[in-house]
Amino acid sequence: MADVITARYVFYGDPDEAEARAESLAVEQSHEFPRAYAPAVADRSLAHVVALRRTADDAVEASIAYPQELSAYEIPQLLVVLLGNGSLLPDLRLVGVDLPDKVLRALGGPRLGIRGVRDLVHADGQRALLATALKPVGLGVADLAEDAYRFARGGIDVIKDDQGLGNQVWAPFDERVPAVAQAVRRAVDETGVPSLYLPTFNPPAGQWDHAIELAVESGAHGFLVLPGVTGFDSVRYVRDHTPEDFVVYAHPAFLGGWTASRRHGIEPGLLFGELERLVGADAVIFPSFGGRFSLSEGECRSIAAHARAGIPGIRPALVSPGGGMNLERLPQLLECYGPDTLLLIGGALHADGDVESAARAFRAAATLD
């Protein structure tokens, strides 16, 4: 069945109702039309339940096969197929997807992936990579640029805008991006140590090309993309409309509703580790266990597994655990995620007021013994 999209869902509730619910979902996600009224020619688009498996007293996993043509080989339509109207149903969770080669080729995956980002910052496989965020929102352009300069001097690999930095009056995008890019470039010229600046990509529709053009001309090295805000296809758009060495870093803002309930939405490994990777993210941020959000260690390990799993023609992506991390947590994070990780520490690097020294300590602690 290599020519079909196979999606796996868990139905929670009465197991005796699962088969009927799965059959109904297959129709809803393909025809979205009563079978009794559908002309025969429409059967070419109809999905079918291919397997049912009870996984708990109140849970049944169903595998549904969709003709790959339903996706139109485009990201928005693929998402409609996988969980369009189904997202409105209670006690239903998307937990897995197997995609045929033609769909995978259309999605494309990361342009750089783990190896490509490592090469940009001249990092061997013995240390994890380091990221931080420019914050808080409300600082002016000069203060953000100064912090970026100090972070780069301290050896941070990836310096990104905070996801909340957009086009606010305190630090407008068109002023902030050139200033921060110049500050990072000055630090790199002084130290000889590569450091990448990634502004936030969250402009309104119609301004995407302007944002990309300005970032490229300013010497930025990639974008922090918010697929939950600008849409999953914005990840692909940035990947396909920027230089080949431009990093695409995905942030989970506005996606928490998909994972907050373990009986609904999308399994975190699939959402953050696989889907964001498939549409072009070189690195994916997620809230790590032990921080200020609610994912478990098992869910976080699943994200890492999905981001790195072998998928034909798709490069593996860096995982970037964040959400309240600090230097004291690094041994635990490195044990869990290993070196192919883009460790993200934000506010904690400001604790003693010397971000350059904190960055140096961060880098020293990121090498595996």
C-alpha positions in Angstrom: 0.0 0.0 0.0 2.9 2.3 -0.8 0.6 4.6 -2.8 -1.6 5.6 0.2 -1.3 7.8 3.2 -1.9 5.8 6.3 -2.9 7.7 9.4 -3.3 6.2 12.9 -5.8 7.5 15.3 -6.7 6.6 18.9 -10.5 6.6 19.7 -11.1 7.0 23.4 -14.4 5.8 25.0 -16.5 2.7 24.5 -14.4 0.2 22.5 -17.5 -1.3 21.0 -18.2 2.0 19.2 -14.6 2.4 17.8 -15.2 0.6 14.5 -18.2 2.7 13.6 -16.4 5.9 14.7 -13.4 5.0 12.5 -15.6 4.2 9.5 -17.3 7.6 10.0 -14.0 9.4 10.3 -12.7 7.8 7.1 -15.6 9.2 5.2 -15.5 12.6 6.9 -11.8 13.0 6.2 -12.1 12.0 2.5 -15.6 12.4 1.0 -17.2 14.6 3.7 -20.4 13.6 2.0 -23.1 10.9 2.8 -22.1 7.6 1.2 -25.7 7.0 0.2 -25.7 10.1 -2.0 -22.2 9.9 -3.4 -21.8 9.1 -7.2 -19.7 6.1 -8.0 -16.9 8.2 -9.5 -16.2 9.7 -6.1 -15.1 6.4 -4.7 -11.6 7.1 -6.1 -11.1 9.5 -3.2 -12.7 7.4 -0.4 -10.6 6.5 2.6 -10.8 3.0 4.2 -10.3 1.6 7.7 -7.5 -1.0 7.3 -6.9 -2.0 10.9 -8.3 -1.8 14.4 -6.3 -2.5 17.6 -7.4 -2.2 21.2 -4.6 -0.4 23.2 -6.4 0.1 26.6 -9.7 -0.6 28.3 -11.0 2.6 26.8 -8.8 3.1 23.7 -8.8 1.6 20.2 -6.2 2.5 17.6 -7.5 2.7 14.0 -5.4 2.8 10.8 -7.1 4.6 8.0 -5.7 4.6 4.4 -6.3 7.7 2.2 -5.5 7.8 -1.5 -2.4 10.0 -1.7 -4.0 12.2 -4.4 -6.3 13.6 -1.7 -3.3 15.6 -0.4 -2.8 17.3 -3.7 0.9 16.9 -2.7 0.6 20.2 -0.8 1.0 20.9 2.9 -2.3 22.6 3.7 -4.3 19.9 2.0 -2.4 17.2 3.7 -3.3 18.7 7.0 -6.9 18.8 6.0 -6.8 15.1 5.2 -5.1 14.1 8.4 -7.2 16.0 10.9 -9.4 18.6 9.3 -13.0 18.1 10.5 -11.7 15.3 12.7 -10.1 17.9 14.9 -13.6 18.9 16.0 -14.5 15.4 17.3 -14.0 14.7 21.0 -11.8 11.8 22.3 -9.8 11.5 19.1 -6.1 11.8 18.7 -3.8 11.5 15.7 -0.8 9.4 16.7 1.0 8.4 13.6 1.3 8.9 9.8 3.0 6.9 7.1 3.5 8.8 3.9 4.3 7.5 0.4 7.4 8.5 -1.4 5.6 11.0 -3.7 4.2 12.9 -0.8 7.5 12.9 1.0 9.3 14.3 -2.0 6.6 17.0 -2.2 7.2 18.0 1.4 11.0 17.9 1.1 12.0 18.1 4.8 14.9 20.1 6.1 17.3 21.7 3.7 20.2 21.6 6.3 19.1 19.3 9.1 21.5 18.2 11.9 24.6 18.0 9.8 24.1 21.2 7.9 23.5 23.3 11.0 26.6 21.7 12.7 28.7 22.6 9.6 27.5 26.3 9.7 28.8 26.7 13.3 31.8 24.5 12.9 30.7 22.1 15.6 31.8 18.5 15.8 29.6 15.7 17.1 31.0 15.8 20.6 29.1 18.8 21.8 25.5 19.9 21.8 24.7 23.2 20.0 23.6 26.3 22.0 20.7 28.6 21.4 19.3 31.6 23.3 16.5 34.2 22.7 16.6 38.0 22.7 14.2 39.1 25.4 12.2 40.5 27.1 9.8 42.1 24.6 9.9 45.8 25.3 13.6 46.4 24.9 14.7 48.8 22.3 16.8 48.0 19.2 20.1 49.1 20.8 19.6 47.0 23.9 18.6 43.9 21.8 21.6 44.4 19.5 24.0 44.7 22.5 22.7 41.5 24.1 23.1 39.7 20.8 26.7 41.0 20.5 27.5 39.7 24.0 25.8 36.4 23.4 27.9 35.9 20.2 31.1 36.9 22.0 30.3 34.2 24.6 30.0 31.5 21.9 26.3 31.0 21.5 25.7 29.1 18.2 22.1 30.4 17.5 20.8 33.7 18.7 17.1 34.0 17.9 14.5 36.7 18.4 12.0 35.8 21.1 8.8 34.5 19.5 7.0 37.6 20.9 9.2 40.0 19.0 7.3 41.1 15.9 6.9 44.6 14.7 6.2 46.4 17.9 7.0 50.1 18.2 9.9 49.5 20.7 11.9 47.5 18.2 10.3 47.5 14.7 11.3 44.6 12.5 12.9 46.7 9.8 15.1 48.4 12.4 15.8 45.5 14.6 16.9 42.9 12.1 19.7 44.9 10.5 21.0 46.2 13.8 21.1 42.8 15.5 22.6 41.1 12.4 25.4 43.7 12.4 26.0 43.3 16.1 26.4 39.5 15.7 28.7 40.0 12.7 30.9 42.3 14.7 31.3 39.8 17.4 32.1 37.0 15.0 34.7 39.2 13.3 36.3 39.8 16.7 36.3 36.2 18.0 36.4 34.1 14.8 33.7 31.9 16.3 30.6 31.4 14.2 27.2 32.6 15.5 23.9 32.7 13.7 21.2 35.3 14.1 17.6 34.2 13.4 14.8 36.9 13.5 11.2 35.9 14.1 9.2 35.2 11.0 5.6 36.2 11.9 4.6 39.0 9.5 1.0 39.4 8.2 0.1 37.7 4.9 1.3 39.9 2.1 4.5 40.9 3.9 6.4 37.5 3.8 8.6 38.4 0.8 9.5 41.8 2.3 10.6 40.1 5.6 12.6 37.5 3.8 14.3 40.1 1.6 15.2 42.3 4.5 16.6 39.4 6.6 18.7 38.2 3.7 20.0 41.6 2.9 20.8 42.4 6.5 22.9 39.3 6.9 20.6 37.2 9.1 21.3 33.5 9.0 17.8 32.1 9.2 14.3 32.5 10.7 12.4 31.5 13.8 9.2 30.4 12.1 5.9 30.0 14.0 3.9 27.4 12.1 1.0 27.6 14.6 0.6 31.3 13.8 1.6 31.7 10.2 0.7 28.2 9.1 2.7 25.1 8.4 3.2 26.0 4.8 5.2 29.1 6.0 8.0 26.8 7.0 8.2 25.4 3.5 7.9 28.9 2.0 10.8 30.2 4.1 12.9 27.1 3.2 12.2 27.5 -0.5 12.7 31.3 -0.8 15.9 31.8 1.1 19.6 31.0 0.5 20.7 27.4 0.9 22.5 28.1 4.2 19.5 29.7 5.8 18.4 27.9 9.0 14.7 27.2 9.6 13.9 27.0 13.3 10.3 26.1 14.3 8.7 27.4 17.4 5.6 25.8 19.1 3.7 29.0 19.8 -0.1 28.5 19.4 0.3 24.7 19.0 -0.2 23.8 22.6 -3.9 23.1 22.1 -3.0 20.1 19.9 -1.1 18.4 22.7 -2.5 19.7 26.0 -5.0 16.8 26.3 -3.8 13.3 26.0 -7.2 12.2 24.7 -7.4 14.7 21.8 -5.3 16.5 19.2 -2.0 15.2 17.9 0.7 13.1 19.7 3.6 15.5 20.5 6.3 13.4 18.8 4.3 13.4 15.6 3.5 17.2 15.8 6.8 18.7 16.9 9.2 16.0 15.9 7.9 14.7 12.6 5.4 17.1 10.9 7.5 20.2 11.5 10.5 18.4 10.2 8.7 17.1 7.1 7.6 20.6 6.1 11.2 21.9 6.3 12.3 22.7 9.9 16.0 22.2 10.5 15.4 22.4 14.2 12.3 22.1 16.3 11.6 23.8 19.7 9.4 22.0 22.2 8.8 22.5 26.0 11.0 20.0 27.7 10.0 18.0 30.8 11.0 19.6 34.0 10.3 23.2 32.8 7.3 25.4 33.1 5.1 23.4 30.7 3.5 20.0 30.9 5.1 17.5 28.5 6.4 14.3 30.1 9.9 12.9 29.7 8.4 10.1 27.6 6.7 12.5 25.2 9.9 14.5 24.9 11.9 11.4 24.1 9.2 10.6 21.4 9.8 14.1 19.9 13.5 13.4 19.6 12.9 10.0 18.1 10.5 11.4 15.5 12.9 14.2 14.6 15.8 11.8 14.0 14.1 8.7 12.7 15.1 7.4 9.3 12.6 8.6 6.6 13.5 8.1 3.0 14.8 11.3 1.4 14.2 13.4 4.6 17.2 14.8 6.6 17.0 14.5 10.4 16.2 17.6 12.4 17.8 19.0 15.6 15.7 18.9 18.7 15.6 22.0 20.8 14.3 21.5 24.3 13.3 24.8 26.0 10.7 26.3 28.3 12.5 27.2 31.5 15.8 25.4 31.1 19.0 26.4 33.0 22.6 25.4 33.3 21.9 23.2 36.2 19.6 21.1 34.0 22.2 20.5 31.3 23.6 17.1 32.5 20.0 15.7 32.6 19.2 17.2 29.2 22.3 15.9 27.6 21.7 12.4 29.1 18.2 12.4 27.6 18.7 14.0 24.2 22.4 13.4 23.4 24.7 15.7 21.4 22.5 16.2 18.3 20.5 18.8 20.3 20.1 22.6 20.1 19.9 23.4 23.8 17.8 26.5 24.4 18.2 28.6 27.5 16.7 32.1 27.5 16.0 34.1 30.7 18.3 32.0 32.9 21.4 33.4 31.1 20.4 36.9 32.4 20.4 35.9 36.1 23.6 37.6 37.1 23.5 40.5 34.6 26.5 39.3 32.6 25.2 37.4 29.6 28.6 37.0 28.0 30.0 35.2 30.9 26.8 33.1 31.2 27.1 32.2 27.5 30.7 31.0 28.0 29.6 28.9 30.9 26.8 27.5 28.8 29.3 26.5 26.0 31.7 24.9 28.5 28.9 22.8 29.9 27.6 21.6 26.5 30.3 19.0 25.7 29.6 15.4 26.5 32.3 13.6 28.5 
